Structures are given as structure tokens and as C-alpha cells.
Amino acid sequence: MAASMAFNLDFSRYSVILVVIIFVCYINSLQCGFVFDDLSAIIDNQDLRPHVPLSNLFWNDFWGTPMNKEDSHKSYRPLCVLTFRLNYALTALNPMSYHLVNIVLHAVVSVLLMRVCCLFLHHFTALLAAVLFALHPIHTEAVTGVVGRAESLSACFFLAALLVYAKASKHPSRTNWWFLLLTLLFVVAAMLSKEQGITVVGVCCVYEIVIAQKITPQGILKDFANICKGKISFPAWLRTSVLRGTFLVGSTLFLLLARIKIMGAELPVFTKQSEYILFKSAVKVNQRNAKLFNNIGHALEKTSNWSEALEYFTFAAKVQPDDIGAHINVGRTYQHLNMSKEAEKAFQTAIDLFPPVIQGKSYTARVAPSHLNAFLNLASLISKNESRLKEAEKLYKSAITMRADYVKAYMSRGEVLVRLGRLEEAKEQYRIALHYEQSDADIYYNVITH
């Protein structure tokens, strides 16, 4: 009794210390607004509004789109959305209240983690582990980004399920079914907060074997050997563990089937159109990210919408003028539009961004392999003009200088050298290409025929 009182006193004192540390660390996030995914999940999500039926939360995804629609993200987190709705009911779109709830949830998770650690560690060691967890930079996004609440809320129920399961399996041969049912309730809550919450079932199964039953690998091998010898006396722990495990795993399978049913028995399908919509939505949040504009352009390319793709590639190059890939995209799109002069200019702009090649010295700069396509694309474009074959050959040579195993450049340079009548040099290029790529039939053909 005295030991229990001492533990409760220590735990309460350590919990206060932990909560104070967390609030000191994250108090500045109360001044933050809504950013990135917060805009879609909070500001644009109609499921937070009082006039929308509460039942919609359980049929729509995290962003307010019906789960059975093809363009649904299929992220099913109704409990998390419910907390957003409560925030909205209290303070509408005042971001401070949303951030405050996130800090409180992070504090609760940290305290629960400390309590879990107390199952295996000394109280003070558990406090140190919880402090390290609470202050680790990897949790910054989950605390300061409002949509990160899904992580914290799921973690709360995850740890609660594990703690309650520890009580349910306190006696190796007896099960406290009330605590086991409560465990299942927390599993459901963790899953409805964020999908990975369901993995706590696996953790409970490991806890059952390693902690509750104290089963070791040697013990399992011994029991297995006895069974093989004909001693059909199953270990005492097996019946209880199988019963608990079957209950949890069976319930989990039922939950998964229910979730699939809500999804319309479909997994998320990302079509070319949904890909375009996804990146277009992201641009509304951040208009200075060249990668987003490039991604929209690529999505439009897949539908052969070259003119509109060119607009996004061009804007990407303006947003980030030193983005070699963006200029290559611009040039390639101009080629599809049969605008050769503009394409050549774009490819040349991309090449000008490379560190210069110094004659007689190895090229030591780090270059993305896809960026070398600027040389190949420009060389291919200008080699259509017989008077510019030597210029094209130099471009291929430059690409090879930057990457010695660039098989495509050797092949293309060989083809230009053949057209220039320099057959021996062409054969040498094909032989080098064959050295790097010995399974390419085209290379063998070129070596033999030239």
C-alpha cells in the first residue's frame, strides 16, 4: 500500500514536470496559423460546420470527401475530424484553440508513454525516456501542424490500449474480460483517429508472449520438442494466450472488413486526373515551389495537353531559375509543339547551369543523371541539321565527360560519328557502350554492322 502511494506521488510529480517542459517548448506554436494541409482539413472541410449532419464524419474521409468516391483520399479518421468540429463549435476558425488542443494531446501522449515505461523501468528512468520523446524534433510537425493531431490522438488511444491490456493479462492463466473489452474499445478509437492505430493489436500480442507469459525462445523450443516426442501436454500458457490473441485478432479482422466496406470495397486509385487535382490543390497552398509546378506539368503531359503543361513548366523555371530539370521540361514540351528554336534555347539554358567542363580534368561535380538529358535532347534536336553534326557530337562528348557510364550518350555519339563518316571512332563508342551494357542487342548490331 505504501509502495503504491509512493509510486502515485512520484508519477504525479513527474507528470507535472513533463507537462511544464512540453508547454515551455511548444507555447510559441499558439501564435501560428493554419498551414499546408490545415487549409484543406480545417478551412475547406465542410464536415466541421454545424449545419452538416454529424453522421457525415463517419462516411467521409479526412478531407470531407465521401469515402465511396474515386477521388477520395481514403484516409478515414472520423474521431480526429470530430475534435476539429468541436474546436470549430467553440472558436470557429481561430487557430489558437486548435494549436492548444494539439499541445495538450502531446502532453497526454508523453505522460501515457511515461506510464508505459514504468512497466519496465525505474520511475526516474521512465521520466527521462518521456522527456526525450516529448522534446524530440521528429514530433514538431505532429504538434505544430493542426492536421498532425491525427498522430497524437491515435497515439493516445494506442498507449491506453496497451496499458489496459497489461491489466487484462495481469494473471498468466486468467483473463479480465472487462479490461480486454476496454482494450478493444481503445483499439477502435486509435484506428478511427488514424489508420496505423490498429497496429497496437500486434504490440499487445508481443506483450502477451514476452511480458505476460514470460515465454523465451528456449521455452518455446523445449515445448515444441516435447510435443514432437509424443508428450501431448500443451503448455499451460498456450490456451490463455491463444484465447486472448484470437479475440483481439478476430476483432481486428472485423474492423478491417468494416473499414473496407465504408471505403466502398475499393482501395484508393490515383488516376491522371486525380494526380493533376492533387498537385493543383497543393499549388494553392504554396505558389513558390517549383517542384509542384513541374508535377502539374507532368500530369498534363500524360494527357498530351502540351500547351497547358508548357505554362506550368515555364512558371517552374521562373520560380526557380537554377532548376535544370524545369528548363529541360520546357524544352521537351516545345519539341512536342514543333517549336524547335524555343526548344533549343530552353535546352541551352539548362546546359548553361552546369558547372563548366575543364579540358584534361575529371568532372567532379555531382549531377543528377536525368539532368544530362539536356545534352542528349539538344544534340538530338540540332543533329537533324546536317551542318550541325559536329556541334551535336561535342554535346554527346560533354555528357560522357560528366558520366563515364552513360551508355545512351555513347550510342547517340556513335550514330552521329557514322553520319560524319568517322566509322572507327563510331565503333569505339559502341565498344565502350557494350562494356557497360552487355545485354543490349542494338549495341551488338551496331558493332557488327559498322
C-alpha positions as CSV (number, residue, x, y, z in Angstrom):
1,M,0.0,0.0,0.0
2,A,2.8,2.4,1.0
3,A,4.7,1.5,-2.2
4,S,1.7,2.2,-4.3
5,M,1.2,5.6,-2.7
6,A,4.9,6.4,-3.2
7,F,4.6,5.4,-6.9
8,N,1.5,7.6,-7.4
9,L,3.2,10.5,-5.7
10,D,6.3,10.2,-7.9
11,F,4.3,9.7,-11.0
12,S,2.1,12.7,-10.3
13,R,5.1,14.9,-9.6
14,Y,6.9,13.7,-12.7
15,S,3.8,14.2,-14.9
16,V,3.6,17.9,-13.8
17,I,7.3,18.3,-14.6
18,L,6.8,16.7,-18.0
19,V,3.8,18.8,-18.9
20,V,5.5,22.0,-17.9
21,I,8.5,21.2,-20.1
22,I,6.2,20.5,-23.1
23,F,4.3,23.7,-22.7
24,V,7.6,25.7,-22.4
25,C,8.8,24.0,-25.6
26,Y,5.7,24.4,-27.7
27,I,4.0,27.5,-26.3
28,N,5.1,29.6,-29.3
29,S,3.0,27.4,-31.6
30,L,-0.1,29.1,-30.2
31,Q,0.7,32.1,-32.4
32,C,0.8,30.0,-35.6
33,G,-1.9,30.0,-38.2
34,F,-3.2,27.3,-40.5
35,V,-0.6,26.0,-43.0
36,F,-0.3,23.4,-45.8
37,D,-2.8,20.6,-45.2
38,D,-4.6,22.5,-42.5
39,L,-6.2,24.6,-45.1
40,S,-7.9,21.6,-46.7
41,A,-8.7,19.7,-43.5
42,I,-9.9,22.7,-41.5
43,I,-10.8,25.8,-43.6
44,D,-12.2,24.0,-46.6
45,N,-13.7,21.0,-44.8
46,Q,-17.5,21.4,-44.6
47,D,-17.8,18.5,-42.1
48,L,-16.6,20.9,-39.4
49,R,-19.6,23.2,-40.0
50,P,-22.6,22.9,-37.5
51,H,-25.2,22.7,-40.3
52,V,-23.6,19.5,-41.7
53,P,-25.0,16.2,-40.2
54,L,-22.7,14.7,-37.6
55,S,-23.1,11.3,-39.3
56,N,-21.2,12.7,-42.4
57,L,-18.0,12.4,-40.4
58,F,-18.3,8.6,-40.5
59,W,-19.0,8.4,-44.2
60,N,-16.4,10.9,-45.4
61,D,-12.6,10.9,-45.5
62,F,-10.3,13.2,-43.5
63,W,-10.8,16.0,-46.1
64,G,-14.6,15.8,-46.3
65,T,-14.9,13.8,-49.5
66,P,-17.3,10.8,-49.4
67,M,-15.3,7.6,-49.0
68,N,-17.0,5.8,-51.8
69,K,-15.9,8.4,-54.4
70,E,-13.0,7.6,-56.7
71,D,-11.3,10.9,-55.8
72,S,-11.4,10.2,-52.1
73,H,-8.1,10.0,-50.3
74,K,-9.5,7.1,-48.3
75,S,-7.9,8.4,-45.1
76,Y,-10.6,7.5,-42.6
77,R,-10.2,9.5,-39.3
78,P,-13.6,10.4,-38.0
79,L,-12.6,10.9,-34.4
80,C,-9.9,13.3,-35.3
81,V,-12.3,15.3,-37.5
82,L,-14.8,15.2,-34.6
83,T,-12.2,17.1,-32.4
84,F,-11.8,19.6,-35.2
85,R,-15.5,20.1,-35.3
86,L,-15.6,20.7,-31.5
87,N,-12.8,23.3,-32.0
88,Y,-14.9,24.9,-34.7
89,A,-18.0,24.9,-32.4
90,L,-16.1,26.7,-29.7
91,T,-13.9,29.2,-31.6
92,A,-14.8,28.8,-35.3
93,L,-11.5,29.3,-37.3
94,N,-9.4,30.8,-34.6
95,P,-6.2,28.8,-35.0
96,M,-5.0,29.3,-31.4
97,S,-7.6,26.9,-29.9
98,Y,-6.6,24.2,-32.4
99,H,-2.9,24.5,-31.6
100,L,-3.7,24.5,-27.8
101,V,-5.5,21.1,-28.2
102,N,-2.5,19.8,-30.1
103,I,-0.2,20.7,-27.3
104,V,-2.4,19.2,-24.6
105,L,-2.7,16.0,-26.7
106,H,1.1,15.8,-27.0
107,A,1.4,16.2,-23.2
108,V,-1.1,13.4,-22.7
109,V,0.7,11.1,-25.0
110,S,4.0,11.8,-23.3
111,V,2.5,11.1,-19.8
112,L,1.0,7.9,-21.1
113,L,4.3,6.9,-22.6
114,M,6.0,7.5,-19.2
115,R,3.4,5.3,-17.6
116,V,4.1,2.5,-20.2
117,C,7.8,2.9,-19.5
118,C,7.1,2.4,-15.7
119,L,6.0,-1.1,-16.5
120,F,9.6,-1.9,-17.4
121,L,11.9,0.8,-16.0
122,H,12.6,2.7,-12.8
123,H,10.3,5.8,-12.4
124,F,13.0,8.4,-12.9
125,T,14.4,6.5,-16.0
126,A,10.8,6.5,-17.3
127,L,10.7,10.2,-16.9
128,L,13.9,10.7,-18.8
129,A,12.6,8.5,-21.7
130,A,9.3,10.5,-21.8
131,V,11.2,13.8,-21.8
132,L,13.4,12.6,-24.7
133,F,10.2,11.6,-26.5
134,A,8.4,14.8,-25.8
135,L,11.2,17.1,-27.0
136,H,12.4,15.0,-30.0
137,P,12.3,17.2,-33.1
138,I,10.6,14.5,-35.1
139,H,7.3,15.3,-33.3
140,T,7.4,19.0,-34.2
141,E,5.1,18.6,-37.3
142,A,2.6,16.5,-35.4
143,V,2.3,19.1,-32.6
144,T,2.6,22.4,-34.5
145,G,0.7,21.4,-37.7
146,V,-3.0,21.1,-36.8
147,V,-3.6,18.0,-39.0
148,G,-0.8,16.3,-37.1
149,R,-3.4,15.9,-34.4
150,A,-4.4,12.6,-36.0
151,E,-0.9,11.2,-35.0
152,S,-1.2,12.4,-31.3
153,L,-4.8,11.3,-30.9
154,S,-4.1,7.9,-32.3
155,A,-1.0,7.6,-30.1
156,C,-3.2,8.4,-27.0
157,F,-5.5,5.5,-27.6
158,F,-2.7,3.3,-28.8
159,L,-0.9,3.7,-25.4
160,A,-4.1,3.5,-23.5
161,A,-4.9,0.2,-25.2
162,L,-1.5,-1.2,-24.3
163,L,-1.9,-0.1,-20.6
164,V,-5.3,-1.6,-20.3
165,Y,-4.2,-4.8,-22.0
166,A,-1.4,-5.1,-19.4
167,K,-4.2,-5.2,-16.7
168,A,-6.3,-7.7,-18.7
169,S,-3.3,-10.1,-18.9
170,K,-2.0,-9.5,-15.4
171,H,-2.6,-13.1,-14.5
172,P,-1.0,-15.6,-16.9
173,S,-3.8,-18.1,-16.6
174,R,-6.8,-15.8,-16.1
175,T,-8.3,-13.1,-18.3
176,N,-10.0,-9.9,-17.0
177,W,-12.6,-9.7,-19.8
178,W,-13.8,-6.2,-18.8
179,F,-10.2,-4.9,-19.4
180,L,-9.9,-6.9,-22.6
181,L,-13.1,-5.4,-23.9
182,L,-11.9,-1.9,-22.9
183,T,-8.7,-2.7,-24.8
184,L,-10.7,-3.4,-27.9
185,L,-12.6,-0.1,-27.4
186,F,-9.3,1.8,-27.4
187,V,-8.1,-0.1,-30.4
188,V,-11.2,1.0,-32.3
189,A,-10.6,4.6,-31.1
190,A,-6.9,4.5,-32.2
191,M,-7.9,3.2,-35.6
192,L,-10.6,5.9,-36.0
193,S,-8.1,8.6,-35.2
194,K,-5.5,7.4,-37.7
195,E,-5.2,4.2,-39.6
196,Q,-2.0,2.9,-38.1
197,G,-3.6,2.8,-34.7
198,I,-4.7,-0.7,-35.4
199,T,-1.1,-1.9,-35.1
200,V,-1.4,-1.8,-31.3
201,V,-3.0,-5.3,-31.6
202,G,0.3,-6.6,-32.8
203,V,2.1,-4.9,-29.9
204,C,-0.4,-6.5,-27.4
205,C,0.3,-9.9,-28.9
206,V,4.0,-9.4,-28.3
207,Y,3.3,-8.2,-24.8
208,E,1.3,-11.3,-24.1
209,I,4.1,-13.6,-25.1
210,V,7.1,-11.8,-23.8
211,I,5.8,-10.0,-20.7
212,A,2.6,-11.6,-19.5
213,Q,3.6,-15.2,-20.1
214,K,7.4,-14.6,-19.9
215,I,8.0,-17.0,-22.8
216,T,11.6,-17.3,-24.0
217,P,12.8,-18.8,-27.3
218,Q,14.4,-21.6,-25.3
219,G,11.0,-22.3,-23.6
220,I,9.2,-22.5,-26.9
221,L,11.8,-24.9,-28.4
222,K,11.5,-27.1,-25.3
223,D,7.7,-27.3,-25.5
224,F,7.9,-28.0,-29.2
225,A,10.4,-30.8,-28.6
226,N,8.2,-32.4,-26.0
227,I,5.2,-32.3,-28.4
228,C,7.4,-33.9,-31.2
229,K,8.4,-36.7,-28.7
230,G,4.7,-37.5,-28.3
231,K,4.2,-35.8,-25.0
232,I,0.9,-34.2,-25.9
233,S,0.7,-31.9,-22.9
234,F,0.4,-28.4,-24.2
235,P,1.9,-25.7,-22.1
236,A,-0.4,-24.1,-19.6
237,W,0.1,-20.6,-21.0
238,L,-0.9,-21.6,-24.6
239,R,-4.7,-21.9,-24.0
240,T,-5.0,-18.5,-22.3
241,S,-2.7,-16.7,-24.8
242,V,-4.5,-18.2,-27.8
243,L,-7.9,-17.2,-26.4
244,R,-6.8,-13.6,-25.8
245,G,-5.0,-13.4,-29.2
246,T,-7.9,-14.9,-31.1
247,F,-10.3,-12.3,-29.5
248,L,-8.0,-9.4,-30.4
249,V,-7.0,-10.6,-33.9
250,G,-10.6,-11.7,-34.8
251,S,-11.9,-8.3,-33.7
252,T,-9.2,-6.6,-35.7
253,L,-10.2,-8.5,-38.9
254,F,-13.8,-7.5,-38.3
255,L,-12.7,-3.8,-38.0
256,L,-10.7,-4.1,-41.3
257,L,-13.6,-5.5,-43.1
258,A,-15.9,-2.8,-41.8
259,R,-13.4,-0.2,-43.0
260,I,-13.2,-1.7,-46.4
261,K,-17.0,-1.7,-46.6
262,I,-17.1,2.0,-45.8
263,M,-14.5,2.6,-48.5
264,G,-16.9,1.1,-51.0
265,A,-14.7,-2.1,-51.1
266,E,-12.1,-0.1,-53.1
267,L,-8.5,0.9,-52.4
268,P,-7.5,4.4,-53.4
269,V,-6.9,4.8,-57.1
270,F,-4.7,7.7,-58.3
271,T,-5.6,8.4,-61.9
272,K,-4.0,11.0,-64.1
273,Q,-6.9,13.4,-63.4
274,S,-6.6,12.9,-59.6
275,E,-2.9,13.4,-59.8
276,Y,-3.5,16.7,-61.5
277,I,-6.1,17.7,-58.9
278,L,-3.8,16.8,-56.1
279,F,-0.9,18.9,-57.3
280,K,-3.2,21.7,-58.3
281,S,-4.5,21.8,-54.8
282,A,-1.0,21.9,-53.4
283,V,-0.2,24.9,-55.5
284,K,-3.0,26.9,-53.8
285,V,-1.0,26.4,-50.5
286,N,2.5,27.1,-51.8
287,Q,3.0,29.1,-55.0
288,R,6.8,29.3,-54.7
289,N,7.5,25.6,-55.0
290,A,8.9,24.8,-58.5
291,K,8.5,21.0,-57.9
292,L,4.8,21.4,-57.6
293,F,4.5,23.3,-60.9
294,N,6.7,20.6,-62.6
295,N,4.5,17.9,-61.2
296,I,1.4,19.5,-62.6
297,G,3.1,19.8,-65.9
298,H,4.0,16.1,-65.9
299,A,0.4,15.3,-65.1
300,L,-0.8,17.3,-68.1
301,E,1.9,15.7,-70.3
302,K,0.3,12.3,-69.6
303,T,-2.9,13.6,-71.2
304,S,-0.9,15.2,-74.1
305,N,-2.0,18.6,-73.0
306,W,1.2,20.2,-74.1
307,S,0.2,23.8,-74.2
308,E,-1.0,23.9,-70.6
309,A,1.9,21.8,-69.5
310,L,4.3,24.3,-71.0
311,E,2.7,27.1,-68.9
312,Y,3.4,25.2,-65.7
313,F,6.9,24.2,-66.7
314,T,7.7,27.8,-67.7
315,F,6.4,29.0,-64.4
316,A,8.5,26.4,-62.5
317,A,11.6,27.7,-64.3
318,K,10.7,31.3,-63.3
319,V,10.1,30.3,-59.7
320,Q,13.5,28.5,-59.5
321,P,15.7,29.8,-62.4
322,D,18.5,27.4,-61.4
323,D,16.3,24.3,-61.7
324,I,17.9,22.4,-64.6
325,G,15.0,19.9,-64.8
326,A,12.5,22.7,-65.2
327,H,14.3,24.0,-68.2
328,I,14.6,20.5,-69.7
329,N,10.8,20.1,-69.3
330,V,10.3,23.4,-71.1
331,G,12.5,22.4,-74.0
332,R,10.9,18.9,-74.3
333,T,7.4,20.4,-74.4
334,Y,8.4,22.9,-77.0
335,Q,9.6,19.9,-79.1
336,H,6.2,18.3,-78.8
337,L,4.7,21.6,-80.0
338,N,7.2,21.6,-83.0
339,M,8.8,24.9,-81.8
340,S,12.4,23.9,-82.4
341,K,14.1,27.3,-81.8
342,E,12.4,27.8,-78.5
343,A,13.2,24.2,-77.5
344,E,16.9,24.7,-78.4
345,K,17.0,27.9,-76.3
346,A,15.5,26.1,-73.3
347,F,17.9,23.1,-73.5
348,Q,20.9,25.5,-73.8
349,T,19.7,27.4,-70.7
350,A,19.7,24.1,-68.8
351,I,23.2,23.3,-70.1
352,D,24.5,26.7,-69.1
353,L,23.5,25.9,-65.5
354,F,26.0,23.0,-65.3
355,P,29.5,23.7,-63.8
356,P,31.9,24.1,-66.8
357,V,33.8,21.1,-68.2
358,I,37.6,21.8,-68.0
359,Q,39.6,20.1,-70.7
360,G,42.0,17.5,-69.3
361,K,40.4,17.4,-65.8
362,S,37.9,14.9,-64.4
363,Y,34.4,16.2,-63.8
364,T,33.9,16.1,-60.0
365,A,30.6,18.0,-59.6
366,R,27.5,15.9,-58.5
367,V,25.0,15.9,-61.3
368,A,21.5,14.2,-61.3
369,P,21.6,11.6,-64.2
370,S,18.3,12.9,-65.5
371,H,19.8,16.4,-65.9
372,L,22.2,15.0,-68.5
373,N,19.3,14.6,-70.8
374,A,19.7,18.3,-71.6
375,F,22.8,17.4,-73.6
376,L,21.1,14.5,-75.4
377,N,17.9,16.4,-76.1
378,L,19.7,19.4,-77.6
379,A,22.1,17.2,-79.6
380,S,19.3,15.1,-80.9
381,L,17.4,18.3,-81.9
382,I,20.3,20.0,-83.7
383,S,21.6,16.8,-85.4
384,K,18.5,16.9,-87.7
385,N,20.5,19.6,-89.4
386,E,23.5,18.0,-91.3
387,S,25.6,21.2,-90.9
388,R,25.4,21.0,-87.1
389,L,26.5,17.3,-86.7
390,K,29.9,18.3,-85.2
391,E,28.2,20.5,-82.7
392,A,25.9,17.6,-81.7
393,E,28.9,15.3,-81.4
394,K,30.6,17.7,-79.0
395,L,27.4,17.8,-76.8
396,Y,27.4,14.0,-76.6
397,K,31.1,14.1,-75.7
398,S,30.4,16.6,-72.9
399,A,27.7,14.3,-71.4
400,I,30.2,11.4,-71.5
401,T,32.8,13.5,-69.7
402,M,30.3,14.1,-66.9
403,R,29.3,10.5,-66.6
404,A,31.6,7.8,-67.9
405,D,29.0,5.0,-68.0
406,Y,26.3,7.0,-69.9
407,V,25.5,4.2,-72.5
408,K,22.8,6.3,-74.3
409,A,25.3,9.1,-74.9
410,Y,27.9,6.6,-76.4
411,M,25.2,5.1,-78.7
412,S,24.0,8.5,-79.8
413,R,27.5,9.8,-80.4
414,G,28.3,6.7,-82.4
415,E,25.4,7.4,-84.7
416,V,26.5,11.0,-85.3
417,L,30.1,9.8,-86.0
418,V,28.8,7.4,-88.6
419,R,26.9,10.2,-90.3
420,L,30.2,12.2,-90.2
421,G,32.0,9.3,-91.9
422,R,34.2,8.6,-88.8
423,L,33.5,4.9,-88.7
424,E,36.4,3.8,-86.5
425,E,35.6,6.4,-83.9
426,A,31.9,5.3,-84.0
427,K,32.9,1.6,-83.5
428,E,35.0,2.7,-80.4
429,Q,31.9,4.4,-79.0
430,Y,29.8,1.2,-79.5
431,R,32.5,-0.9,-77.9
432,I,32.6,1.3,-74.8
433,A,28.8,1.2,-74.6
434,L,29.0,-2.6,-74.8
435,H,31.4,-2.7,-71.9
436,Y,28.8,-1.0,-69.7
437,E,25.7,-2.7,-71.1
438,Q,26.4,-6.3,-72.4
439,S,22.8,-7.3,-72.8
440,D,21.7,-4.7,-75.3
441,A,21.2,-6.3,-78.8
442,D,21.2,-2.9,-80.5
443,I,24.8,-2.3,-79.4
444,Y,26.0,-5.7,-80.8
445,Y,24.2,-4.9,-84.1
446,N,26.0,-1.5,-84.4
447,V,29.4,-3.1,-83.6
448,I,28.9,-5.7,-86.3
449,T,27.4,-3.5,-89.0
450,H,29.9,-0.7,-88.6
